[in-house]
Amino acid sequence: MADPTSREIESSELGARLQAARKAARIKQEDAALAINVARTTITAIEKGDRRVQASELVVLAQLYGKSLNELVRAGVSSKPFAVQLRASLPANSPALETLEAYFAEFQSLAQDYAQLELLCKSPLPMRYPAERSVTGRVDVEELAEDVANTERDRLGLGDGPIHRLRDVLEREVGLRIFCMELPSNISGMFIFDGELGGCIAANAKHTIERIRNSVAHEYAHFLTSRLHPSIDEHSRYQRVPEQERFAHAFAPAFLMPPMGLRRRFNQIKDASGAFKISDLVSLADYYGTSIESLTRRLESLKLLKRGTWESVSIKGLRVSEARDYLQLHAPSDSNDLLPPRFTVLASNAFEEGQITEGQFARFIRRDVFEARRIHQAYRAEIARSGRMLSDTEVGYSTSNTREIEG
Amino acid sequence: MSDAAPGEEDRRPLILDACVVLNLFATRRMDEILHAQGVEVLVAERVRKESLKVGHGRADDVSAEPELVNLAPFIESGILQFARLNGNAEFTAFVRLARDLDDGEAECGAIAMCRGWRVATDDKKARRVFAGLTPAVGCVRTSEMIRVWVERAGAAADVVRDALRDIRVRARFEPPPTDPLWQWWMKLRPLVNETAD
């Protein structure tokens, strides 16, 4: 079988990759030039594709930039640099810019690797994108958010209950690529749309699962309303919150906690016990996979609880994790795994079929070879159990990696 | 695959890819196995620098951390040597192979191709790529190296069983049924249930 990724890439493409890798590593052209003993202008020419890089130079540059040579020279999926677009979404004087370069590069690398595996496995991600909705000039952005959330839930056939496995739903039903990266704590998520890769979201894996779900829904709002404008959601960034952000803030709870279902559930609880207690808040938040604060504020906005309830609950010193333990509640059915399960299944299929090597498999799934072998063993056990190769819609075997979560 | 005439021993040096290093290190008898090969055995720069790990292998200790593969003693004793890319042809071959393979595998292949050596690898894709090169690069599998050790060193049955168990448990590797020595391996491997750490 011909390998669709086995061709020589153009000098201009290689130059662009080298430039992106250099910038992600925060290395100046002068230093790169010094490393391969050429003039700075030669680095410029190489990065523009005007001068072909020698093999020995390429090896040195890959090492200097901390990039694998395979990633730099392999053919297949390419995309416009995420960094350029994401950087432009932040104010020019933002202190976050300095620290985020490497995250932009890894975000792009993850999305490209995912598309590369789809190419190898001939299994493209179905993209069922709705038409964009405009927020500009709307007086009541919150009302629009409710409307769009309702339309999207209908379109995706989600009914009015909680959304379990939000990442999976948005990946399979919409065609988004969603990763959970360990971002700086003040960043909740990033969104970008690329012509080749489609909509891509990175949520912060260091946050709680409930917060990650909120961030994913928030970034999804950006996809629905301002697809061509990349976003980085940084805490306390705005003095005056723009319409797009206000929309996204309102969309996330509306999407995760639809009013009809929530109202019904709330009334059922209240009717059954004659009251709505703090323990009910905790279990209802667990049911929807949201934080207690987010649920309380949502109930306030639906006028089911009076304004200021959250403040009074938090003043009483509610300890969320203790309350959850006491009520024996489990974490919502979502994960903070770096990779979507489908990504790992595609990588395992590609490795099993000899499309990629063991070293590439480990690199794709961001594990060392020893750990990659454990994951592949689990995959093989699943094949043995089912008696056939896994399709990329099957995600039953365990690839998860428990992460530390910030409170 | 061997270029040596039938019955004739292939004396060409052997360069190990990372996966074979992992398997051999897991046996705790890497020095004996390398010595038994009777040829120069080498690792490439990238493989040497890779931080490889194997399982501790103690089923009774669930807290045991994986063990880092330390090749320094083998290199110091001279049983394992270290190969570095040299010259334009090898760098060019490395870049060409890196289009299809991971860096460590590409480096092994480039060195082997340019110097007429063999590569020790079990990897399906790497073997296919090496076989398609001109000149083709000969490959040796973990199972072949183990068999050479068993036959030449006359290792006791329980020692061999332990080594195969350690490859299975500590390196999480077993040859696939397509491996020509699969039946031989399966006959020798211990039948008891082991628990991987």
Interface residues (C-beta under 8 A of the other chain):
Chain A: D3 S6 R7 E8 Q54 A55 S56 L58 V59 S68 L69 N70 L72 V73 R74 A75 G354 Q355 I356 T357 E358 G359 Q360 A362 R363 D368 V369 F370 E371 R373 R374 Q377
Chain B: D17 A18 C19 L22 S51 L52 K53 V54 G55 P66 L85 N88 F91 T92 F94 V95 A98 R99 D100 L101 D102 D103 G104 E105 A106 D123 K124 K125 A126 R128 A171 R172 F173 A196
